[in-house]
Amino acid sequence: MLFYAGAIQQMGEVHDGDTTMDFLPQERQRGITIGAAAISFSWRKHHINLVDTPGHVDFTIEVERAVRVLDGAVAVLDGVAGVEAQTETVWEQAERHNVPRIAFINKLDRAGASFQKSCESIEARFGVQTLRVQLPVGEEAEFEGVLDLVDMQLIKWTDAAGTEMLRLPLLSSASGKIASLYQRALEGRRTLIERASNFDDELGERYLMEEEIDNEILKAALRRITVQRGMASQVLVTLCGSALKNKGVQPLLDAVVDYLPSPLDLSPFEAHTVNGGKLSRGSVRGSDNSLVHVKASASEPLCALAFKVQHDRQRGLVVFFRVYSGVLNAKSQLINASRGGRKERLTRLMHVAADDEEIVESISAGHIGAAVGLKHTFTGDTLVSAKDAAHQLVLLGIQVPKPVFTCSIEAESCAKQKDLDTALEHLQREDPSFVVTVDDETGQTLMSGMGELHLDIIKERLRSEYKLEPCVGAMRVAYLESITNSVGLPYTHDTIMGTNRHFAKLTVHVDPLLEQQTKNQDEDDVVNDENDSNIVQWMNQGAKKMPRAFAMAIEEGLWAGLSRGVLTSNRVAYVKVTVDEVDCEWDSNSSAASFRAAAALSLKQALKQADPVILEPIMKLEVRSPDRCVGDVLADLSSQRRAHIEEVKSASGGDGGDSIADRGRSIVFAHVPLAHMVGYATILRSKTQGEASFGIQFLCYVEVDPATRDRMTVDRVKG
């Protein structure tokens, strides 16, 4: 895309480690995308902000923060494999943020590629109808171009670089090969119009009235379908090509302009007032938590979202942001509305181009940029102008996934401990899905991440960027704790510390929650922003006019208690905690500290009596293996990994299809505990001579069996 748009002078190749967007040393060494990278370029007099994201599940935070600020997306799928496990994960993230999207079936030049089967894979796995605006001309080694069903053209590329593109009209008067291509395109166009008319009233009316539908009418209808929010879960405009062979990229860029929305198409965006913010500049009175619609206009008050923070050795923190309304000017004084109205002053404003930059004076609504000087801004924070201090809004933040793998880490020497602490602090600031904690019982420093690869990259960065050689322990899974019964306990905290008496009395009720119940809390619930798997709520709040400081201390104590379970000290999840204010008592010896302690201790007692259990993460596993190795793969999964085999099917669909690469191969679908997936990549390579591949996706948490629970509890006592 960048080459054809004139943004770069020479194309790079992932496998050669010289691509523009994959600029991190680890990306170039491994030939994969690790971090989301942004760049801007122009195409057909339109300004496009491109964010390239990883596909690997370990770097899901990079996709999460990118889709949060996107207006539209291009889902790139493998023309041989179709929808893979990682594709489903990314698709679900785009669905959650309601991002309009189109699809590009790539690698049609490879052996085993099938546009038809890839589209069928999309329809089966995502439950959508594909609107195929293109058809391939040839596949595998014979792939030479595409049929444009909207403009009724044959598009071919006559040079290796893909710069010389021919658009040949498909006419009814054609003869020979072009005549057969015309008939195929005509049939495909009829199917396209028929399908699209089911999703657009204007097109549907023309279709039923048998009116002529020219290319502009069809193109407008496809845009309306794609732009309409929520439509991506039903229908998907689909294109095809081969990026490696430089075929299909320019028509894809055309499709981005023709079908995907601009910020104006999606405006207004939802935000909420905070810190007594006003609904508009003209409002007289402020409020909290009132819904506001933010318009994508330069004349509106500034409202921007920080979606990524990166530490630079020379410049310090670099904050990447999307401007939703107004104009962000260089050297502006800002207010971080997500941090209680904290003031920030940026010192440099930039347009970004992967690892390059262009210093600018301003960035307006709809654009992406980067800023230096914002010392207190984190991923997901909302920034507004200090000039509009009374107009503080908060946009929807960024959902950070909880880490599932943990290992210990120690500095190589006492002299290096401070350096290691600083490096880990920087890495946490950059990557919210990377968490560093200190075990209260052992004093060990623990680092947690989304997978083995995620933590391997962290270790590599500590060595290459920070020149550290830390000692890293064995990988282990991050379990959860929960409860299976409801318990309500009164608790009295009455202690003497020094010469002071501390008194607090309250009753805490705990109830087990189903996961879906945590998504539908009442407005009065107090919910931890960083953890949507628990609910803390009040009963009869205000009945006794409890001092606000005491109420807040109770909430803090309860959330602290939920961060550490009673069996293995893992985080507690899927629990509803209720405090009845009628049962709360205080006197002149009470303080916020006494209520904070009482809340934590009473919760601990209640959890112990509520039949606590340990939960382990279960993953959806998809293994693609040669048929001759399937028996070994299944035996290993069943006997060594406690896997539940869901299905084994032929990779070619079982119909003797036309995919050469998939013949003689099978796909194994299974559910497997994550604890048994440590080191699985090496095991699978060994059992299949390196010919198999796999993908995993988080499914759910389930209760461990009693034997495993008892072993884990004993290990904790011994440890």
Number of C-alpha atoms within 10 A of each C-alpha: 17 19 14 18 14 12 14 13 10 13 13 15 13 17 13 11 19 16 16 20 23 26 18 18 14 18 20 19 12 13 17 17 22 25 20 20 23 22 22 18 17 13 17 9 8 11 13 17 19 21 20 21 24 20 19 22 23 22 22 24 25 26 22 22 22 23 24 22 22 22 21 23 20 17 17 19 20 20 28 26 20 23 22 20 20 19 21 17 19 21 16 13 19 24 16 13 15 20 27 26 26 23 21 21 26 27 27 29 23 20 17 21 27 28 26 15 19 20 25 18 17 22 17 12 14 17 13 17 20 21 23 25 25 29 22 22 17 15 21 19 12 12 19 21 24 25 27 24 26 23 18 21 20 23 21 19 19 13 12 11 15 17 14 10 15 13 15 14 16 22 15 12 8 14 11 7 8 17 15 14 19 23 15 14 24 18 12 21 23 12 16 21 22 16 17 25 21 14 18 15 13 13 22 18 13 14 17 10 9 9 10 9 14 11 13 11 14 20 18 14 22 26 19 19 25 25 22 16 14 16 18 22 19 14 23 25 25 25 28 28 29 22 17 15 18 17 30 26 23 17 17 20 16 13 19 21 18 14 22 25 22 19 19 13 13 17 17 16 15 14 20 20 23 22 20 17 24 24 23 20 12 8 11 9 11 17 16 15 14 15 14 18 13 22 21 24 20 17 12 16 23 28 28 29 28 26 24 27 25 18 15 11 9 6 10 14 21 22 25 21 23 24 26 28 26 23 22 26 18 19 17 17 17 23 23 27 25 22 16 11 19 14 20 21 18 18 13 19 25 21 22 20 20 19 13 12 14 11 14 13 12 15 21 21 23 23 20 28 27 24 24 20 18 21 14 12 24 21 23 24 22 28 30 30 26 20 13 17 19 23 26 33 34 27 22 15 18 22 19 19 16 17 19 22 22 24 20 20 18 18 18 14 11 10 9 14 15 11 15 23 14 12 19 19 14 17 20 16 20 19 20 22 24 24 19 20 12 12 12 9 8 8 9 14 17 17 23 24 27 23 21 20 15 20 21 12 14 18 17 16 18 18 13 13 11 15 13 19 17 18 12 17 13 9 18 18 22 21 24 25 25 27 26 17 14 17 19 20 15 14 20 17 17 15 12 9 8 6 6 9 14 21 21 25 20 22 22 26 21 24 20 20 20 13 15 9 16 18 12 7 15 10 8 11 15 15 18 14 8 11 16 16 19 26 25 21 21 17 14 12 15 12 10 12 10 15 12 11 12 19 20 14 21 23 23 19 23 25 23 16 22 25 15 17 22 20 21 19 18 18 18 25 26 22 25 21 27 19 24 16 20 16 15 19 16 17 10 8 12 18 18 20 17 23 30 23 21 26 29 21 18 24 26 18 17 24 31 15 16 19 13 19 23 28 22 20 20 20 21 20 24 21 22 24 26 22 17 12 17 21 12 14 21 19 12 16 20 15 9 11 19 15 24 16 15 11 10 16 13 19 23 22 16 10 8 11 14 15 19 17 15 23 18 13 20 23 23 20 20 20 22 23 24 26 20 16 20 18 11 13 14 10 15 21 13 12 16 18 11 13 14 21 15 18 17 25 21 18 14 14 17 15 17 16 12 11 9 12 17 14 11 15 17 13 11 12 10 7 8
